[in-house]
């Protein structure tokens, strides 16, 4: 990510906002849809975290393997950081709920 400093600074908040929206949507829709389908709070929490924590590491590997410019992997790397932070937040929110 250090090499992509300029890309990160130039795209800045647009990239961060898009990635936060992507993962928040995954967490919320994963929870709501699974709660509606399974009617089970524990299953809904688990699916929410699984859907929100998309495999950004795979995105980095695929970007590096399929594109010559290593900067293509920057959004996936930032996505990995964001989904880890949001995942920790959702786990702490769900921790005390049955």
SEDRENLUM-587039 format. One record per residue (C-alpha): x, y, z; residue in three letters. Coordinates in steps of 0.1 Angstrom, whole numbers, plus 5000, padded with zeros to 4 digits. Layout:
REM residues N
c1->X	c2->Y	c3->Z	type->ala .
...
This chain:
REM residues 98
c1->5000	c2->5000	c3->5000	type->unk .
c1->5030	c2->5023	c3->5005	type->unk .
c1->5038	c2->5022	c3->4968	type->unk .
c1->5002	c2->5032	c3->4960	type->unk .
c1->5002	c2->5063	c3->4983	type->unk .
c1->4995	c2->5086	c3->4954	type->unk .
c1->4966	c2->5065	c3->4941	type->unk .
c1->4951	c2->5064	c3->4976	type->unk .
c1->4955	c2->5101	c3->4981	type->unk .
c1->4941	c2->5110	c3->4947	type->unk .
c1->4911	c2->5087	c3->4950	type->unk .
c1->4909	c2->5094	c3->4987	type->unk .
c1->4874	c2->5096	c3->5001	type->unk .
c1->4856	c2->5083	c3->4970	type->unk .
c1->4875	c2->5049	c3->4973	type->unk .
c1->4871	c2->5047	c3->5011	type->unk .
c1->4834	c2->5056	c3->5009	type->unk .
c1->4827	c2->5030	c3->4982	type->unk .
c1->4845	c2->5003	c3->5002	type->unk .
c1->4827	c2->5012	c3->5034	type->unk .
c1->4794	c2->5011	c3->5016	type->unk .
c1->4802	c2->4977	c3->5000	type->unk .
c1->4810	c2->4961	c3->5033	type->unk .
c1->4783	c2->4978	c3->5053	type->unk .
c1->4757	c2->4967	c3->5028	type->unk .
c1->4771	c2->4931	c3->5030	type->unk .
c1->4768	c2->4931	c3->5068	type->unk .
c1->4733	c2->4946	c3->5069	type->unk .
c1->4718	c2->4927	c3->5040	type->unk .
c1->4734	c2->4895	c3->5051	type->unk .
c1->4718	c2->4899	c3->5085	type->unk .
c1->4684	c2->4910	c3->5074	type->unk .
c1->4680	c2->4884	c3->5046	type->unk .
c1->4692	c2->4855	c3->5067	type->unk .
c1->4671	c2->4866	c3->5097	type->unk .
c1->4641	c2->4867	c3->5074	type->unk .
c1->4648	c2->4833	c3->5058	type->unk .
c1->4660	c2->4813	c3->5089	type->unk .
c1->4643	c2->4832	c3->5117	type->unk .
c1->4674	c2->4824	c3->5139	type->unk .
c1->4694	c2->4852	c3->5155	type->unk .
c1->4726	c2->4832	c3->5158	type->unk .
c1->4725	c2->4821	c3->5121	type->unk .
c1->4718	c2->4857	c3->5110	type->unk .
c1->4747	c2->4870	c3->5130	type->unk .
c1->4771	c2->4844	c3->5115	type->unk .
c1->4759	c2->4850	c3->5079	type->unk .
c1->4761	c2->4887	c3->5084	type->unk .
c1->4798	c2->4885	c3->5094	type->unk .
c1->4806	c2->4860	c3->5066	type->unk .
c1->4789	c2->4882	c3->5039	type->unk .
c1->4804	c2->4915	c3->5052	type->unk .
c1->4839	c2->4900	c3->5055	type->unk .
c1->4844	c2->4894	c3->5018	type->unk .
c1->4877	c2->4879	c3->5007	type->unk .
c1->4897	c2->4910	c3->4999	type->unk .
c1->4929	c2->4889	c3->5001	type->unk .
c1->4917	c2->4870	c3->4971	type->unk .
c1->4911	c2->4903	c3->4953	type->unk .
c1->4948	c2->4913	c3->4959	type->unk .
c1->4961	c2->4879	c3->4946	type->unk .
c1->4938	c2->4880	c3->4915	type->unk .
c1->4947	c2->4916	c3->4907	type->unk .
c1->4985	c2->4909	c3->4909	type->unk .
c1->4982	c2->4877	c3->4889	type->unk .
c1->4960	c2->4891	c3->4861	type->unk .
c1->4973	c2->4927	c3->4857	type->unk .
c1->5008	c2->4940	c3->4851	type->unk .
c1->5003	c2->4972	c3->4871	type->unk .
c1->5007	c2->4963	c3->4908	type->unk .
c1->4987	c2->4994	c3->4917	type->unk .
c1->4955	c2->4975	c3->4906	type->unk .
c1->4957	c2->4956	c3->4939	type->unk .
c1->4954	c2->4988	c3->4960	type->unk .
c1->4916	c2->4989	c3->4963	type->unk .
c1->4915	c2->4952	c3->4974	type->unk .
c1->4942	c2->4959	c3->5000	type->unk .
c1->4923	c2->4988	c3->5014	type->unk .
c1->4891	c2->4967	c3->5013	type->unk .
c1->4908	c2->4942	c3->5035	type->unk .
c1->4916	c2->4968	c3->5061	type->unk .
c1->4881	c2->4982	c3->5061	type->unk .
c1->4863	c2->4948	c3->5063	type->unk .
c1->4885	c2->4939	c3->5092	type->unk .
c1->4877	c2->4971	c3->5111	type->unk .
c1->4839	c2->4968	c3->5103	type->unk .
c1->4840	c2->4931	c3->5111	type->unk .
c1->4854	c2->4938	c3->5145	type->unk .
c1->4828	c2->4964	c3->5151	type->unk .
c1->4799	c2->4941	c3->5141	type->unk .
c1->4813	c2->4912	c3->5163	type->unk .
c1->4815	c2->4935	c3->5193	type->unk .
c1->4779	c2->4947	c3->5186	type->unk .
c1->4767	c2->4911	c3->5183	type->unk .
c1->4787	c2->4898	c3->5212	type->unk .
c1->4762	c2->4905	c3->5239	type->unk .
c1->4731	c2->4897	c3->5219	type->unk .
c1->4717	c2->4862	c3->5221	type->unk .
